[in-house]
Amino acid sequence: METMIEANELSKSFHIARRRPGLLGGLRSVVDPQVRVVEAVQALSLRIERGEMIGLIGPNGAGKSTTIKMLTGILMPSAGLVRVAGLDPQRQRRELAGRIGVVFGQRSQLWWDLPLIDSLRLLRHLYRVPEERHEANLEHLREMLDLSEFIDTPVRQLSLGQRMRGDLTAALLHDPELLYLDEPTIGLDVVAKARIRAFLRTINAEQGVTILLTTHDMDDIEMLCKRMLIVDHGRKLYDGTIDDIRLRFGGKRTLIAECGPADLVSLPRDEQGLPTLPALPAGVCLAKVEAPRIWLSFERDAIPAHELVAWFGARYTLRDVTFQEPEIEDVIRRIYEEGLLLSD
């Protein structure tokens, strides 16, 4: 596969001058300032192939936005090497701009007081897109994102969801190979989020657009990305699939068994009158009983799932069974809280 983004030991540090307290201290701050070094990104290496859709996640201050700015050429790395679409983002920034699209959820590239259509037409000149190609792309995106009802409305009068659809259109009018998305669904309602996610899946699958997505919404990651990068304090903690991180750090799974009414009636009760299951296998506990279902929580390494199903089926009438995986958001929270280091 062709590599779209390649970074090797990428680092970025900022030098911040601190003002000294008091009158004389303020004067001294100018002559001899105290300087604090902040390591925003530290030795970050990554490789993203053409056509991938990757989720980049981390808490505030983890280095996500700084990384994106280095990949787009806005910031110069303090150390390390980076190539995007075979180009050096710093030295070939103008050429790279024509091959990437960028959408920041809280900042718009649209002109606030102009109708949306005027912003989209002005962008043709900024990117030097041939008129025929621009009009074809605009018509296609207008249909895909259902822009017709508000395309003549000034941007300042658009809802957040409408503006985000406008920003996505603006970022894709020049046929970029790579799309950077920073919190594209922040503040959107459920319907707007679903529309944006469906659109991103379509351009990734049908047009092969490579997408790097940063977000705090774990539903975005689960619904869109097979691969996920986790960063914290400027360092890469994890690079792999969502299924793998669940397997390694997901903790307990839940078996939801639907059984017969007679089985529930026959269950023994504890001192509080709550139903119990006797002689449960080691590492398995009864989580909940709600007719006609029973929830059993179990550690991944305590018992294989098929053995637990066989144990239950040998004692009770088993009509249906499903497994519930831990929420990926809970898995990520555990990684941060326990300080687990996942990368090499």
N, C-alpha and C positions, 0 to 999 in steps of 0.2 A: 504493500500500500504506500501511497505517497504521503510524506510527512507534511502537515500543514503548519504546526507549531513545534519548535524544538528549542528548549532552554536548558542550559548547562551551568550549574552552580550560580544561578542568577541571584544577585543581592542588590539591595538598595538601602542606604543609610541616610538619615537627615541630621544635620547639625543645627541644634536649636539654642539660641542665646538666651540666657536667663538673666532677668533684671535683678540687680542686688538691692536689698531694702535700704531705705534712708536716703538723704540728700547726697551725701558723699558717695554712698554706694551706687546711686543712680548715675553720677558722673563717672565713676569707675567702670560701670557697665558699658559705657561707650568706648573707653580707652582700653580696658582689659576685661571683656565680657566673660562670664561663665558660660561654657558651651557644653551642652548635653547631647550625646550621640544617641539617636533612636534607630535601631535596626528594624526597619519595616519589613524587609524580606531578606531571608538568610539562606544562601546556598540552595536555592530552589531549582530542581531539575525536573523537567517534564517533557513528554513527547505526545503530540496529538496528531492522529492520522486524518487525512481528508475524509469528510463525510461523517465523522463522529459527532455526537452530541454529549458534551461533558458537563457535569455539575461541579462548580467550585464553591465550596462552603467553608464557613468559619465564623467565629464570633466577631463582633465589632473590633476593629484594630488588628485583625489577624493578618492583614497584608493583601487581601483580595483586590481591592481597588488599585493599590500600588502596582500589583502584578499586571493587571489589565493595562494600566497606563504605560508600563514598560513595553508590553507586547504591541501597543498601538503606536509607540514612538513618542508619546507625550513626555515621558520621563526617561532620562538616560540611566542605565544601571550603574551602580557603583563598582560592580564586579560581575564577571560571568559573561556568557555569550548567549545570544538569542537570534533566532531566524523565524520569520513568519512568511509563509508562502515563498520561501527561498530568498527573502529579502531581509536586509538589516533595517529594523524599524526606525533607527535613528538616522542613518545615512541615506536611506531611500524612503523617507517618510511620505513624500508626495506620490511616488509610484504605489506605495502600499495603500494609501488612502483610497485609491480607486479599486482596490481588491477586497476591502473590508467594510463592514457596516457596524455601527455602534449605537446601542440604545441604552440610555441611563433612565431608570424608572422615575427619578425625581427631577431630571433635567431634560428639557426638550430642545431639539434642533429646529423646531418650527417657529415661524415668526408670529408672535403673540397676537398682534392686532390684524393680521391678514387672514382672509378665508383660507381654509386648509388647502384648497386646490392651488392657490397662488404660491404657497410655500413649496408645494410639491413641484410646481413648474419652475420656480426659481432654482431649485436644487439641480435641475437638468444642466443649467449653465455652470454651476459650481463644479460639477463632476464631468462636464464636457461630454454629456451623453448625446448621441445622435437623436434628433427629434423623433424619428420613426420608432427607434428602439425604446425611447423613453415613453412614448404614448402607448406602445404595446405593453410594456411593463406596468404602466399606471393602470391600464384597463384590467389587466390580469389581477393585480393586487386589489384594485377597487372591488372586483367581484369576490375575491377570496376573503377579504376582510369586511365586506359589506359596508363600504364607505359612502354609498350614494346618498343616504338620508342626511348626512351632515358635512359633505365635502365642500359645500359653499358657505359653511358657518365659520365665523372667526374663531381662531384657535382658543382664545381666552374664554369663549362660551361653551367649549366642549366639556363633556364629563371626563373624568380621569380615564375611564375605559376607552372612550372615543379618541382621546388624545394619544393613548398608547397605541391604538391601531394606526393612527396617523403617523406616529414616530416609527413604527415598524415599516410602514410603507416608505417613508423617507429614507430609511436605512437600506432598503432593498431595491430602490429604483435603478441603481447603476449595476445590478447583477453582481453583488459581492460574492466571493468564494467563502468568506468567513464572517460570521456574525457574532459580535460580543454583546451579551445582554446582562445588564446590571440591575437586578430587582425589577424585572419586567412586569410582574403581577402585583407589586406592592400597592396596597390600598384598594384593589379591585374587588368587586363582588363576585360571587360564585359563577354567575353566567359569563361575565367578562373574562374571568380566569380560564374557564373551559374553552372559550372561543380562541384566546391567545394560544393556549396549549395545543389545540387542534391544528392551528395554523403552523406552529413551529414544527410539529410532527410532519406536516405535509411538505414543507419546503426542505426539510432534512431528508425525507424519504424519496421525494420525487425529483428534487433539483440538486440533491447532494450537497447542500449548504452545510458547512462545518459550523457548529454552534458551541460556544463556551458561555455557560450560564452561571452567574453568581446570584444567590438568593438565600433568604432566611426561611423561605416557605418550603418545607421538606416535601410537600405534596408535588411541587414543581419537579423536584429531583426524582421522586419515585415514578411519576407519570411520564417523564420525558427522557431520563438519562439511564443508560445501562452502566455507565462508569462515573465514578465520583472521586474528586480530589478534596481532601480535608486539610486545611492549613490552620495553624495557630501560632501566634507570635512570630509570624514570618517564616515558619518552617512547615514543610510538608509532613503531615502525620500519616496520611493514607492515600493510596492511589490504586483503585481497583473497582470491582463490581459491588453493587448494593447487596446482592445475594451473598457474596463472600464476607462482607463486613457483618451481616446478620449472623452468618455461621460462626464467625470468630468471636463476636462480642454481643450477640443478640440475647444471651441469657436464656430465660425460660420461654418455652413454646406452650401453646394451649391446645388440648384436644377437646373438641366440642362433640359430644356423643348424643344422638337422639335415640332414646330407648322407649320401651313400652310403658303404659300407665301403671301396670301391675308392678313393674320394677321399682318405680318411684315410691309407691305405697309401701313396699316391703323393706325399704331402706331403714336401717336402725337410726335412732335419734340420740343426740348427745344431751347433756344436762339442761341445755337451753331449748331443747326440742327441735334443733336443727338437724337435717339429714346428714349422715356420714357414710363413708364407704370403708368397710373394714379391710385390713390386710393389704393396703395399697403397696405397690412395689416401692423400693427405696428411691428417693428423689422425686416422687410423685405426690401431689397433694390435691385435695378437693377444693376447687376455687369457688364454685357456685352451682346451685341446683335451681333450675327454673323450668318447670314442666313444659315440654317433654324432654328438656336437654340437661345434660350434666357437663360441667366444665372441669377438666383436669389439667393442672399446671405441672410441667415437668422440665427438669434440666436436660439440655441437649445430650450431654454425655452420660446421663444416668440410665437411660433406657432408649433403645431404638423405637421410633414411632410405630413401626409395624408390630413390635412385640407388645406395646401398650394397647394397641387395638385388639390384638389377639387375647390379651389378658382380660380386657373388658368384655369382649364378645363371648368368652367362655363362661361368664357369670351372669350376664344380662342380655336382654333382647336388644340387638343393635340394628336400628333401622337406617341410620345415616351417620356419617362421621366427617368432620372437617377439621383442619388444623389452622390455628391463628398464629401468625408470626408477630413478634414484637414490632411496634411502630419504629420506623427508622429514626424518627426524632428522638425517641427514648434511647436508642442505641448511641446516637451522636452525643446526647447529653451525658451518658455514662462515660464515654471516651474523654470528654472534657473534664468532668468532675473527678475521675479517677486518674487523670493524667496519663492515659495509656499512649505509648509510642508505637505507631503502627508501621511506619516506613523503615526501610533498611538503615 
